[in-house]
């Protein structure tokens, strides 16, 4: 953007801000609010919506009509005096806030537009005290006699530095003791241990999952495992869970000298927009991977986000100053509309060991 265009843009912005400021001042001159901010203080979620009425006086010389009031979010419902307010008379703007499923502090605004007085704002704030959840809400999934919060255990983004641990809280919702069998099904990288093997009625216990990616031959990338835990129940004694993780390689902190000797993966223009294509068409694009560092670059793994996208790399070992070509082939069968498909590249670049390239297409129906 050249200087002339920049100056015009700044002048336009300043002008718009000035107009808004004048409108606000005009509204404040003609609509005199008794208060413009109200603090509800602590609001209990279980008590439902809270409401406050902002009263104003028309201190202008002409009648004023509130044309509309717009809240800053859908959690706040406005209402206002609908009929014209004569000079010297009073009207109101009402704000109703719904705290349902909104624990913590809140601060909301209401923009008030009126004929002959421009616009102005009033504000509400407070702190929502969350209600105590029922057992069914805390642990909504029933598995035989047991209740759990979720059957999908997401460890998130982790590294190969150390093990990662997750806990499954289980509640015995029956009248009988449930006994866990000291066995489970799953990969060797996941170890399951129990707080107790005998869970009394109406009691809770934790099952601990310990995941060690270093126990796998292929440690890096997206992981998704099925785990089965067993109890002595006649029906539904098998409890199935999914464990997910996104594993990155761990690199210890390095000195500046060590960084200078390390490899570095560089990829220009990581987004390739292939434009509009017909449904079912195969799209091919190429990326060039360059080692701009001093050390030997090892590409550990290339992982596609879906089976529809195949990545082929012609060399997984790249010398300093050299490059390798990676071809992506996208099958658009069954696709419609805008599509973004990605490939994750894992390497021994200690500064940026995981990089992502994307192919973007807009798939249109044949004919």
C-alpha angles and dihedrals in degrees: 000000000000124000095257093054091043091054091049090050093050091047091052092049092049090048092051092048090050092052091049090048092050092048090050091049092048091051092048090049093054102030111053110193118202085219134358099197129047126188114205090191113204114003122191112224093216092057091069130219121002125208139201130183120216109206121207137182126218102234093170129096098248136054115270129208123199102228097188144334120218121198121212092238142014091253089075120067117198132205131174148174105293101192123073114276112224123219109284094017127111136234137172145232113206125204121196117189122197112209095188110136091352107108119175134033123337136191120183136173135210120207112212118203121189139174111258095005106064117217139315139170140238125189140212129193141167147131123273115216106209118235119241109263122233120245090253090055095046093046105022099164117084118202107180107296093347133082125207135176098230140355092208112079111195115192090183122207111348137163136227090251095097147341121292123220133205131177130217111205111212128191125197103226094179135084094244134071113261116213122205117219110233091240139080141176122238145098122307089248091067121067120191122205130177132222087213136353092217116057113192122218115284092007132120131224137173128238111203123214117197116191121194112184091190089071089069128082089220103041101165133080137023115347128193121174136176116227125191123198121188135213134182093254115129091221125040093002090150115078114195124204137173121223118200133184141161107220125203128183115259120232121188118232111282135210120238089255092054091048090053090057095045128100120255126204114214124185121179118217102001092194118073114189108201092182125212119355135171118257109266094025118133114230124200126193133168134218128193118222113203128191103218093168131087101247132068112279116223117192102211099189144348113211128186123212092227143012089250091071122065121192122200121187117191096206130020094189115063123184122219110286093011131108142211131208123234120195121201120200117194122194108203096192110141094010129126132187128347116002131186116188123179141201122206117214117200118195144155092260097129094202097049108011095163120049131172132213123189136204116203125196139164108222117208127191116258114259 
